[in-house]
Amino acid sequence: MQRTVLAKIKKNTGRRWLYGLIASLTALGITIATPKASQAGIFDLILNGIQYVQLANMSDRQEANLGRQIDSQLKRQGLQVYSDDSAIDNYIDDIGARLVPNSDRPNIAYNFQVVKDDSINAFATMGGQVYLQEGLIEAADNEAELAGVIAHEMGHIAGRHSIEQMKQVAIQRGVLGALGADQELLVNIGVDLALNLPNSRGDERDADRRGFDTMGRAGYDQRGLRDFMQKLAQSGSPPEFLSSHPNPANRVGYLNEWISTEATPTATAGMDNTAYQSQVNRLL
């Protein structure tokens, strides 16, 4: 409840309302668990206007707002990206523009960013925020491989995997209460998820499935995702991408199965290695 609303309630009415709320929450056994408020009563929480986010029924607008805040925090912590009007960013946006309308969640505003980092990695947070590192773009042999990685990360967003992970971490850390969780704490958890915590095998398979289908609908050769995963799995020292995207050998197995039984016959775009390498050499 915002303080501006509370201020409009007459003093005695406000007390009756507030005490009634406290009594109801107490009767239901509901407690609030945040580091800032663990010693505070519900009265103090309401008057202090702590901003809570309900993870269970987060709207697209709330998710997008949280994604932007996580993005800002990542950049405050040193993440460097190419500008929106850079040639490489425009190229990635063009691939994204082809994938988005064919994705499982086409009605949110995606933001594709290229990170100035030569390690091989990509990640997504929430609300449409997708990050591709320079090293990954250079490691791809063709546009279909790159499109496969982008479609996979979009699959995480379509499946709302970060939201579910955030909920589990908030519970583990004791910061998720009856009113939700403090937005500032959720931003910190979101940064930690993006940089340090791997996705589950179930989430990876779901993102692969969604990405595979998105590629087919967009006309990209669906072998691209399999080829990229296979190449990384066979590398001598697995890159950062595989530490956050586990179980590559099993993933190659089911991708091969999907390709043999469910690939879109007309989806053949993006397999020209020479054209892709020439493009990337000009842009990076």
C-alpha positions as CSV (number, residue, x, y, z in Angstrom):
1,M,0.0,0.0,0.0
2,Q,1.5,3.3,-1.0
3,R,1.9,6.1,1.6
4,T,0.0,8.5,-0.7
5,V,-3.0,6.2,-0.4
6,L,-2.6,5.8,3.4
7,A,-2.4,9.5,3.8
8,K,-5.9,9.9,2.4
9,I,-7.4,7.6,5.0
10,K,-8.6,9.3,8.2
11,K,-6.5,8.5,11.2
12,N,-9.0,6.4,13.1
13,T,-10.2,4.6,10.0
14,G,-6.7,3.9,9.0
15,R,-5.9,2.4,12.4
16,R,-9.0,0.1,12.3
17,W,-8.0,-1.0,8.7
18,L,-4.4,-1.6,9.6
19,Y,-5.0,-3.4,12.8
20,G,-7.6,-5.6,11.0
21,L,-5.0,-6.4,8.3
22,I,-2.4,-7.3,11.0
23,A,-4.9,-9.5,12.8
24,S,-5.9,-11.3,9.6
25,L,-2.3,-11.9,8.6
26,T,-1.5,-13.1,12.1
27,A,-4.5,-15.5,12.1
28,L,-3.3,-16.9,8.8
29,G,0.2,-17.4,10.2
30,I,1.7,-15.1,7.5
31,T,5.1,-13.6,8.1
32,I,7.3,-11.3,6.1
33,A,10.8,-12.4,5.5
34,T,13.3,-9.9,4.1
35,P,16.6,-8.8,5.6
36,K,15.4,-5.3,5.8
37,A,12.2,-6.2,7.5
38,S,12.8,-9.4,9.5
39,Q,12.5,-7.5,12.8
40,A,9.8,-5.2,11.6
41,G,6.0,-5.6,12.0
42,I,3.6,-5.4,9.2
43,F,2.6,-1.9,10.3
44,D,6.2,-0.7,9.7
45,L,6.5,-2.5,6.4
46,I,3.3,-0.8,5.0
47,L,4.2,2.7,6.3
48,N,7.8,2.4,5.0
49,G,6.4,1.6,1.5
50,I,8.8,-1.2,0.7
51,Q,8.3,-2.2,-2.9
52,Y,7.3,-5.9,-3.3
53,V,7.1,-8.0,-6.4
54,Q,4.9,-11.0,-6.5
55,L,6.8,-13.7,-8.5
56,A,3.9,-16.1,-8.7
57,N,1.8,-13.8,-10.9
58,M,4.3,-11.3,-12.3
59,S,2.8,-9.4,-15.3
60,D,4.8,-8.8,-18.5
61,R,5.2,-5.2,-17.6
62,Q,6.6,-6.0,-14.2
63,E,8.9,-8.6,-15.7
64,A,10.2,-6.1,-18.3
65,N,10.8,-3.5,-15.6
66,L,12.7,-6.0,-13.5
67,G,14.7,-7.1,-16.6
68,R,15.7,-3.4,-17.2
69,Q,16.8,-3.0,-13.6
70,I,18.9,-6.2,-13.8
71,D,20.4,-4.8,-17.0
72,S,21.3,-1.6,-15.3
73,Q,22.9,-3.4,-12.3
74,L,24.9,-5.6,-14.6
75,K,26.3,-2.6,-16.4
76,R,27.1,-0.8,-13.1
77,Q,29.1,-3.9,-12.2
78,G,31.2,-3.6,-15.3
79,L,29.3,-5.4,-18.1
80,Q,30.2,-3.5,-21.3
81,V,28.1,-3.7,-24.5
82,Y,28.2,-2.3,-28.0
83,S,26.0,0.7,-28.6
84,D,22.5,0.2,-30.0
85,D,23.5,1.8,-33.3
86,S,26.7,-0.2,-33.8
87,A,26.9,-2.4,-36.9
88,I,27.2,-5.6,-34.9
89,D,24.2,-4.7,-32.7
90,N,22.2,-4.0,-35.9
91,Y,23.1,-7.3,-37.3
92,I,22.0,-9.2,-34.2
93,D,18.8,-7.2,-34.2
94,D,18.1,-8.3,-37.7
95,I,18.4,-11.9,-36.7
96,G,16.2,-11.2,-33.7
97,A,13.6,-9.5,-35.9
98,R,13.3,-12.7,-37.9
99,L,13.1,-15.0,-34.8
100,V,10.8,-12.9,-32.5
101,P,7.5,-13.2,-34.5
102,N,8.1,-17.0,-34.8
103,S,8.9,-17.5,-31.1
104,D,6.7,-18.8,-28.3
105,R,6.5,-15.4,-26.8
106,P,6.4,-12.8,-29.6
107,N,4.5,-10.0,-27.8
108,I,7.2,-8.6,-25.5
109,A,10.0,-6.2,-26.4
110,Y,13.2,-8.1,-26.8
111,N,16.5,-6.3,-26.3
112,F,19.5,-8.1,-27.9
113,Q,22.9,-6.9,-26.8
114,V,26.5,-7.8,-27.7
115,V,28.8,-8.0,-24.8
116,K,32.4,-6.9,-25.2
117,D,33.9,-10.1,-24.0
118,D,35.9,-12.7,-26.0
119,S,34.8,-15.7,-24.0
120,I,32.1,-18.0,-25.5
121,N,28.9,-17.4,-23.7
122,A,25.3,-16.1,-24.0
123,F,22.6,-15.6,-21.4
124,A,19.1,-14.2,-20.9
125,T,17.6,-12.7,-17.8
126,M,13.9,-11.8,-18.1
127,G,11.6,-9.4,-19.8
128,G,13.3,-9.9,-23.2
129,Q,16.9,-9.2,-22.2
130,V,19.3,-11.3,-24.3
131,Y,23.1,-11.1,-24.1
132,L,25.6,-12.5,-26.7
133,Q,29.3,-12.2,-26.0
134,E,31.8,-11.4,-28.8
135,G,33.6,-14.7,-28.4
136,L,30.4,-16.7,-29.1
137,I,29.6,-14.7,-32.3
138,E,33.1,-15.4,-33.5
139,A,32.9,-19.1,-32.5
140,A,29.8,-19.7,-34.6
141,D,30.6,-21.1,-38.1
142,N,27.5,-19.6,-39.7
143,E,24.3,-17.6,-39.1
144,A,22.2,-20.7,-38.4
145,E,24.4,-21.6,-35.4
146,L,24.2,-18.1,-34.1
147,A,20.4,-17.9,-34.6
148,G,20.2,-21.2,-32.8
149,V,21.8,-19.8,-29.7
150,I,19.7,-16.7,-29.8
151,A,16.5,-18.7,-30.3
152,H,17.6,-20.9,-27.3
153,E,18.0,-17.9,-25.1
154,M,14.6,-16.6,-26.2
155,G,13.3,-20.0,-25.2
156,H,14.4,-19.4,-21.6
157,I,12.5,-16.1,-21.7
158,A,9.4,-17.7,-23.2
159,G,9.5,-20.4,-20.5
160,R,9.9,-17.8,-17.8
161,H,12.8,-19.9,-16.4
162,S,14.6,-17.0,-14.7
163,I,11.4,-16.1,-12.8
164,E,11.1,-19.6,-11.5
165,Q,14.8,-19.7,-10.6
166,M,14.5,-16.4,-8.9
167,K,11.6,-17.7,-6.8
168,Q,13.5,-20.7,-5.7
169,V,16.6,-18.7,-4.8
170,A,14.5,-16.1,-2.9
171,I,12.9,-19.0,-0.9
172,Q,16.3,-20.5,-0.2
173,R,17.7,-17.2,1.0
174,G,14.6,-16.5,3.1
175,V,13.6,-13.3,1.4
176,L,10.3,-14.3,-0.1
177,G,7.3,-13.6,2.2
178,A,3.6,-13.3,1.9
179,L,3.7,-10.0,0.2
180,G,6.3,-11.1,-2.3
181,A,10.0,-10.0,-2.3
182,D,11.8,-6.7,-2.0
183,Q,12.4,-5.6,-5.6
184,E,16.0,-4.5,-4.8
185,L,16.8,-8.0,-3.5
186,L,15.3,-9.6,-6.6
187,V,17.5,-7.4,-8.8
188,N,20.6,-8.7,-7.0
189,I,19.3,-12.3,-7.3
190,G,18.8,-11.7,-11.0
191,V,22.4,-10.5,-11.5
192,D,23.6,-13.6,-9.6
193,L,21.5,-15.9,-11.8
194,A,22.8,-14.3,-15.0
195,L,26.5,-14.4,-14.0
196,N,26.9,-17.4,-11.7
197,L,24.1,-19.9,-11.5
198,P,23.6,-22.6,-14.2
199,N,20.3,-23.5,-15.7
200,S,18.7,-26.8,-14.8
201,R,18.7,-29.7,-17.3
202,G,14.9,-29.4,-17.6
203,D,15.1,-25.7,-18.4
204,E,17.8,-26.4,-21.0
205,R,15.8,-29.0,-22.7
206,D,12.7,-26.7,-22.7
207,A,14.7,-23.8,-24.1
208,D,16.3,-26.1,-26.8
209,R,12.8,-27.3,-27.8
210,R,11.4,-23.8,-28.0
211,G,14.5,-22.6,-29.8
212,F,14.4,-25.5,-32.3
213,D,10.8,-24.8,-33.1
214,T,11.4,-21.1,-33.4
215,M,14.3,-21.7,-35.9
216,G,12.1,-23.9,-38.1
217,R,9.3,-21.4,-38.2
218,A,11.7,-18.6,-39.0
219,G,13.3,-20.6,-41.8
220,Y,16.7,-21.2,-40.2
221,D,18.3,-24.6,-40.7
222,Q,17.6,-26.3,-37.4
223,R,20.9,-28.2,-37.6
224,G,22.6,-25.0,-36.6
225,L,21.8,-25.3,-32.9
226,R,22.9,-29.0,-32.9
227,D,26.1,-28.1,-34.7
228,F,27.1,-25.4,-32.3
229,M,26.4,-27.6,-29.2
230,Q,28.3,-30.5,-30.7
231,K,31.3,-28.3,-31.5
232,L,31.5,-26.9,-28.0
233,A,31.0,-30.4,-26.4
234,Q,33.9,-31.7,-28.4
235,S,36.2,-28.8,-27.5
236,G,39.3,-29.6,-25.3
237,S,38.3,-27.3,-22.5
238,P,34.6,-26.6,-22.3
239,P,33.9,-22.8,-22.5
240,E,31.9,-20.7,-20.1
241,F,28.8,-21.4,-22.1
242,L,28.7,-25.0,-21.1
243,S,29.2,-24.3,-17.4
244,S,25.9,-22.3,-17.5
245,H,24.2,-24.5,-20.1
246,P,25.0,-28.1,-18.8
247,N,24.8,-31.6,-20.2
248,P,25.9,-30.9,-23.9
249,A,26.3,-34.6,-24.9
250,N,22.7,-35.5,-24.0
251,R,21.5,-32.3,-25.7
252,V,23.2,-33.2,-28.9
253,G,21.5,-36.6,-28.7
254,Y,17.9,-35.3,-28.5
255,L,18.6,-32.5,-31.0
256,N,19.7,-35.2,-33.5
257,E,16.5,-37.0,-32.8
258,W,14.4,-33.9,-33.4
259,I,16.3,-33.2,-36.6
260,S,15.7,-36.6,-38.0
261,T,12.0,-36.7,-37.2
262,E,10.7,-33.2,-36.8
263,A,12.8,-30.7,-38.7
264,T,11.1,-28.3,-41.0
265,P,12.0,-29.3,-44.6
266,T,11.9,-25.7,-45.9
267,A,14.1,-24.3,-43.1
268,T,17.5,-24.2,-44.8
269,A,18.7,-20.6,-44.2
270,G,21.9,-19.6,-42.5
271,M,24.3,-22.4,-43.4
272,D,26.7,-20.3,-45.6
273,N,30.0,-20.4,-43.6
274,T,31.9,-18.1,-45.9
275,A,29.3,-15.4,-46.0
276,Y,29.0,-15.5,-42.2
277,Q,32.7,-15.3,-41.5
278,S,33.1,-12.4,-43.9
279,Q,30.2,-10.6,-42.2
280,V,31.6,-11.1,-38.7
281,N,35.1,-10.0,-39.8
282,R,33.7,-6.7,-41.0
283,L,31.6,-6.2,-37.8
284,L,34.0,-7.2,-35.0
